[in-house]
Amino acid sequence: MKHVLIIAEAGVNHNGSLTLAKQLVDKAVEAGVDIIKFQTFKSEKLVSKLAKQAEYQQRNIGKKDVGQFVMLKRLELSHESHEELLSYCNQKGIRFFSTAFDMESIDYLHSLKMGLWKIPSGEITNYPYLRKIAQYHEPIILSTGMCELSDIEYALHVLLQFGVKKEQITILHCNTEYPTPFCDVNLKAMLEIGEKFGVKIGYSDHTEGIEVSIAAVAMGATVIEKHVTLNRNMEGPDHQASLEPDELKAMVTSIRNIEQALGTGHKQVSESERKNMEIARKSIVAACAIRKGERFTEENLTVKRPGTGISPMLWNEVVGKIALRDYTEEDLIEL
């Protein structure tokens, strides 16, 4: 059974508060996820002071007059907060992870020795960013929101060119709308990505609810990433497209069930059902009284449960044979 890596994307849903960030860690632990992921950035390095908010950010925050810079500046976590969160995650037995959104933040996260990189959808066309991460030669998870196949191909080329091995790369199908309409999910594109590029695949889920993530696992996703919040009604850009703690726990439980249910891919009798074979299957029995020396015919034979006698698949071998003893109705036929 393959273990699907489940990432709880805390992102900036801590609203800049270390206390809220730790509460998100607690909820991720309770839900049973593998990793909790935050976002590492310096607003001055990430966005210009003139950049406007995305439509979904305006909708979710309700402050159209506030630019991206002001919004993001409130959501930064200091290096000290990162280190305290890393320590807290270690205490709680969950893996700390974060996404860098600028070059200095890549350097900082490298100093934390996470051993894994997440490239967000917005950086997939950022050549210097891709090159810098690739040169560490560590495993990479690459999100592909807003992408054509050609965008993925170019990014993958850069990663491979600078020393990342293909088997170290997992590509996540993704849609960068918060929340993503179900009609725009296009989950089958995840399979196309795997087939075209020969990489492990996964899904970064921005839909409402948990069903699409579960479906992605059933289709072969090896990584699932889903935003988590303490409360969807909190102010912030990503809360409305996030799961609340009980929903996150339900998603994890469902994914773990699906992992087991996928099985080996080889059709065979399972141990749990083996005991029911004799009860559910049928045997060839006498349809009426049959005397010793009579022939078995289509008329004096029938098929009934239990399956403890001759299988009906041997019907043609039984019909025409001579009865070696007397039979009463419903007796199991013997040869």
RASUL-V657280 format. One record per helix or strand of 2 or more residues. SS is the DSSP state (H for helix, E for strand). FROM is the first residue (numbers start at 0). TO is the last residue. If there is no record, write none. Layout:
ss;from;to
SS;FROM;TO
SS;FROM;TO
This chain:
ss;from;to
E;4;10
H;17;30
E;34;39
H;42;45
H;54;60
H;67;72
H;78;91
E;94;99
H;102;110
E;115;118
H;120;122
H;126;133
E;138;142
H;148;160
H;165;167
E;168;173
H;181;183
H;188;196
E;199;204
H;210;217
E;222;227
H;238;240
H;244;261
H;270;273
H;276;279
E;282;285
E;300;303
H;311;317
